[in-house]
Amino acid sequence: MIVSNFEPPDLKSLQTLAAVAEFGSLTSASAALGVTQQAVSSRIRTLEIRTGSALVTRSARGSQLTATGLLVAGWAKDVLDVADRFEVAVSALRDESHAQLRVGASLTVAEHLMPQWLVAFQTGSGHPAAVDLAVANSRAVIEQVRAGARDIGFVETPDVPSDLESRVIGFDELVIVVAVNHPWARRRRAISAAELASTALVVREEGSGTRRTLELALGALEPPLVPDAPASVLPTTTAIRSTVASGPAPAVLSSLAIRDDVTLGRLVRIRVAGLSLKRPLTAVWARNPAGLPENAERLLSIALTHAR
């Protein structure tokens, strides 16, 4: 987490600035948002105070965004898009008895891919369906689908059972990360697979697709390697990232999960010679002569499109 004295603006203010950029004036933005022009002006002034920059130029001929205002409006749209995905994903976590689609997803898929899929699912049809989303590790998702508790599941393990229907929707790469002050972070050359296997890592629990992918990759080498006993076993990717950033143990995590940490310099990505950690992302569902339910088929189609 980055700590600063900057107080983030509220979503309504960001929505207002984005509306001014889209509709071209404060008057048009107020009409589109269904609020008074005074409210629009007040929100823009609040944003200007918080950013310390003039966002709108006001004159007798009207108001328009400054160059800085246009830049901030673009950032505001990014935040609003994320907020929309968050709202849809959180609403899907509610266990509603009237849910028309029951979905299971492993942690990496649920955290980094599912929100975008659900937004497309809810907005891409004239008949939105209520979604009940359950998040668990890959093994648990497979068991839920097998038991009939989920209409469709999305997993990241190489161990896809043959008694279920399945389809690979894309691929993910696992990477090794360490804290910035870790000795590996100062190396110019890649570490060996044997060195990785003999190092105690921060890992997820048994049944995690991430952990299983590493075990299979090391076991496929010649000679086969077995990972050392874990330094820590933690239930979430967020907990692992925080532990690695502040501690001495490395971790193997999805490239989706550590992208921002590496970009911002909180974690360092480490190369491993001769080890491939690419894994499939797979949709699974129970065998049924009638095929997938219509809503599950639609979500699968969206997942395939976004993965491409």
Secondary structure, 3 states (H helix, E strand, C coil): CCCCCCCCCCHHHHHHHHHHHHHCCHHHHHHHHCCCHHHHHHHHHHHHHHHCCCCEEEECCEEEECHHHHHHHHHHHHHHHHHHHHHHHHHHHCCCCCCCEEEEECHHHHHHCHHHHHHHHHHCCCCCCCEEEEECCHHHHHHHHHCCCCCEEEECCCCCCCCCEEEEEEEEEEEEEEECCCHHHHCCCCEEHHHHHCCCCEECCCCCHHHHHHHHHHHCCCCCCCCCCCCEECCCHHHHHHHHHHCCCCEEEEHHHHHHHHHCCCEEEECEECCCCEEEEEEEECCCCCCCCHHHHHHHHHHHHHHC
